[in-house]
Structures are given as C-alpha cells and as structure tokens.
C-alpha cells in the first residue's frame, strides 16, 4: 500500500479490481481504478463509520473479520517536527460567539457592512454585476448535483452529462460556433485555452514559428498576460481617437508579422464600450495574413441574440459565465470560462488524462476536472433554459438600452469619452472626469456615490481619470434614475 497525502493506493491486478468493484458498488461505494492499483481518497468529510465500512469491505474479500473498532481511542502519529507548539485561534472572534443568538447577530453585522445587489445597483463597467436569480441558484445546493465527484463513473452521472451536452449546444448556437469546452475555470483560463487551441492548430500545419499575438490597446486587461502564458509575443495595435481599432495600424502590423502571425486578440464590443464598425474587415485582415482571431467574450452580454463571434469572423471565443450567463461574480469563488470554436479549431479542444473529452488532437487539460466548475454550470443552464431565445435576446437589448439611457440623462453634465458612429454606447459607457481634475478627482466622485448608497463604478479603467458604468439588463428605470439623480445632484462642474 502506498500513502500519498490524502490518497491510499492499494496494489491490485485487473481480476482483483473487478472483484472489489463488484463488492464496492453493491455497497454504494466508488473507488478509482487505475492500472495496477485501486485509489481511495480520504478527506475531512470521511467519518470513522466510513473507515469501518472500508476496512470491513476489504476484510470480507479476504474472508476475514474486520479488526477495526471505531469506538476505541485513536492515536494519531504526527511527526514531532510537525506538531504545533504555539497557540492558535487566539483572536477574540473565535471566543465571543458561543450561542446561536450571538453568532447570528455577528454574521448579520458583517452582512450589514457590505453593499450588495440586495441594496442597490452595482454599476461596475466590464465586471457586469447583474442579477443571479434565486431560481437559477437553487439547484446548486441540491446534493444530487453538489455532491457529485468529478470522476464518478459515467453511468452514475447521466443527468449531469445531459446538462453538459445541452449547455454546450446552447453556447455553440449563441456564438455561431461548432465546438465547445466547459473545462476552463475562469475567463482568464478561457483566454489561455483558446490561445492554446490556436497554437495547436498552427503546429498541426508545421507552423511552429507563428508566435505573434496582435492585441489592440482597447482589449480586455488580461489578454496580454494570457498571450505571454501561451508562449506568444505581444504586439500592441493602436486605437483611434474614437476608441476604435486603428485599422491602418492593424493592417500594417499584420503584414509586417505575416510570416509569424499567430492570432489577434480582440474584445467585442471593446472595453471602451463601443462596437467596432470595421470588425469584419479586421478579422479578414488577420486571416489574409495567416492568423486566427480570438474574440474575448467579456462583453458577450451585448451580443447574444443580435450578433455572434462567428458572424464577425472570429475563430474562437471564451465566455465569462459570471457576466453574460448569470453565475455569481468571482470574489475568490469558482468561475467558468468555457471556449467555443469553429470547425478549424474543434479538433484541438482540451482533453483530459482521466476522462474522455475534448478534440481528436486536443491540447492538454487546462483544469483538474474535465468539465471545470461543473456544479455552477447549472446556473447558466437554467438562465438560458428559462429565458429561451427571445429572453436572452431581450436581455441584450435591455443591457444596451439601459446604458444609453444613462448616457442620455448624463450628457449635459458629463462627457462620455467614446461612442460609436451613431453616437451610441454599447452595454457600458465611460464618463470622462478629467475636465474637473483641478478641483475634484474621479475618486472623489466614486466616494460621493457611496454617500448616495451606490457602489462606485469601475474607476480609472481602461482610461485613468474616468468612471466606467454598466447598468446591465437587471435594473429598472427607477433605479437607473436614482443613480443618475445622484450623479446630477451635485455635479462636479457646479462646485
């Protein structure tokens, strides 16, 4: 027997494994059966009753009686060097709340210090703090989903597999692509996975030298880091005075690096909050020079049902399920950043060493679990399923309408930095506070909004001295008016 951290590895040939598996399944127990051995994981949820059952199982297979007595005191052998000598949990918080009433009030005090969507809109541009409906969140707590092990036998998780399959199909239809991987655990990991599929595509054609990633200065902030992690060299493409990609600069750099061009990373709509009017031409330029187009799906909530990454000419995109598709936003919790690809990249979707998934020439796994943070996929599945085609399209329309309503209400007091050719924003807008910098800063405006009960918008990103506002489709007109009234009640220009 080999013991590694929390895992026991018991030597067993295939005949013995078959015998153990038959007996274990009859008792409702799953082991992991690897070549030459059986693995058993023990964690903080394992009780002495579980241990007793395991010992009895193996004893029974040998025709012996279990000698394990769970009611006897246990002596744990902890090496002297690892034994704690100092005090721990010394803070008063660990000692002051020993009744339910005290604990309840303590937790409520912590909650009252937070500003959440239960109190007001959170207009964080780029982050998309929208409603996570209770009806979508509820199934996450059901043990039928929450307690499934990532490597449970396929025949025991047919319901989950159906959800994976249907969700992948929905995301493909929404993006216009033909392949999907739910494996990446975050938007940034989705970027990384998408770039690796492009890299694998080039390598399959013998183009190992293609290592240049063109990235507009308006791209989402994590794009350059993901490109470097994927082994690519970043070349920045300029934007014009209206926030659009400088097509002439893009063309020049695509032609300059055409022999080594791997990909363009483009955010659409851009982080400047505008739809690139030349996006189809931009994608064509990259393809004409041998590259692929990676579209950052951070702002997909301004596309769903109206256009798609495939329609603009992209080859792969990732989707932030915490933005467009309603899972809770980050904060250190689980995320999901699936990628969708066209036929040319489908063979290179991520595989997994233990579970059959991915493309025929798939890249290595980018996540420990074959379908990433599987339990929270239920939220996006429910979001799409309940809204349907009409509902998800209406959500996009309302997101764009709400942003432009705010723009119209603020237009006389504030300057919106970037707008499209029609004078409109996309789903978010950047308000320029630099004209007031001599007597009030963007930070001052953000703090003043807190006095009115609002979380501050995104501050000084992607342009210093600005606030980026995204109301999402979740907010009603009266809440939008309340927010605008706060900004107009004491505008910086009147001080």
Buried (B, 14 or more C-beta within 10 A) or exposed (E): EEEEEEEBBBEBEEEBBEEBBEBBEEEEBBBBBEEEBBBBEBEEEEEEEEBBBBBBBBBEEEEEEBEBEBEEEEEEEEEEEEEEEEEEEEEEEEEEBEEEEEEEEEEEEEEEEEBEBEEBBBBBBBBBBBEBBEEBBEBBEEEEBEEBEBBEEEEEBEEBEEBBEEBBEBBBEBBBBBBBBBBBBBBBBBBBBBBBBBBBBBBEEEBEEBBBBBBBBBBBBBBBEBBEBBEBEBBBBBBEEEBBBBBEBBBBBBEBBBEBBBBBBBBBBBBBBBBBBBBEBBBEBBBEBBBBBBBBBBBBBBBBBEBBBBEBBBBBBBBBBBBBBBBBBEEEEBBBBBBBBBEBBBBBBBBBEEBEBBBEBBBEBBBEBBBBBBBBBBBBBBBBBEBEEEEBBBBBBBBBBBBBBBBEBBEEBBEBBBBBEEEBBBBBBBBBBBEBEEEBBBBBBBEBBEEBEBBBBBBBBBBEBBBBBBBBBBBEEEBBBBBBEBBBEEBBEEE
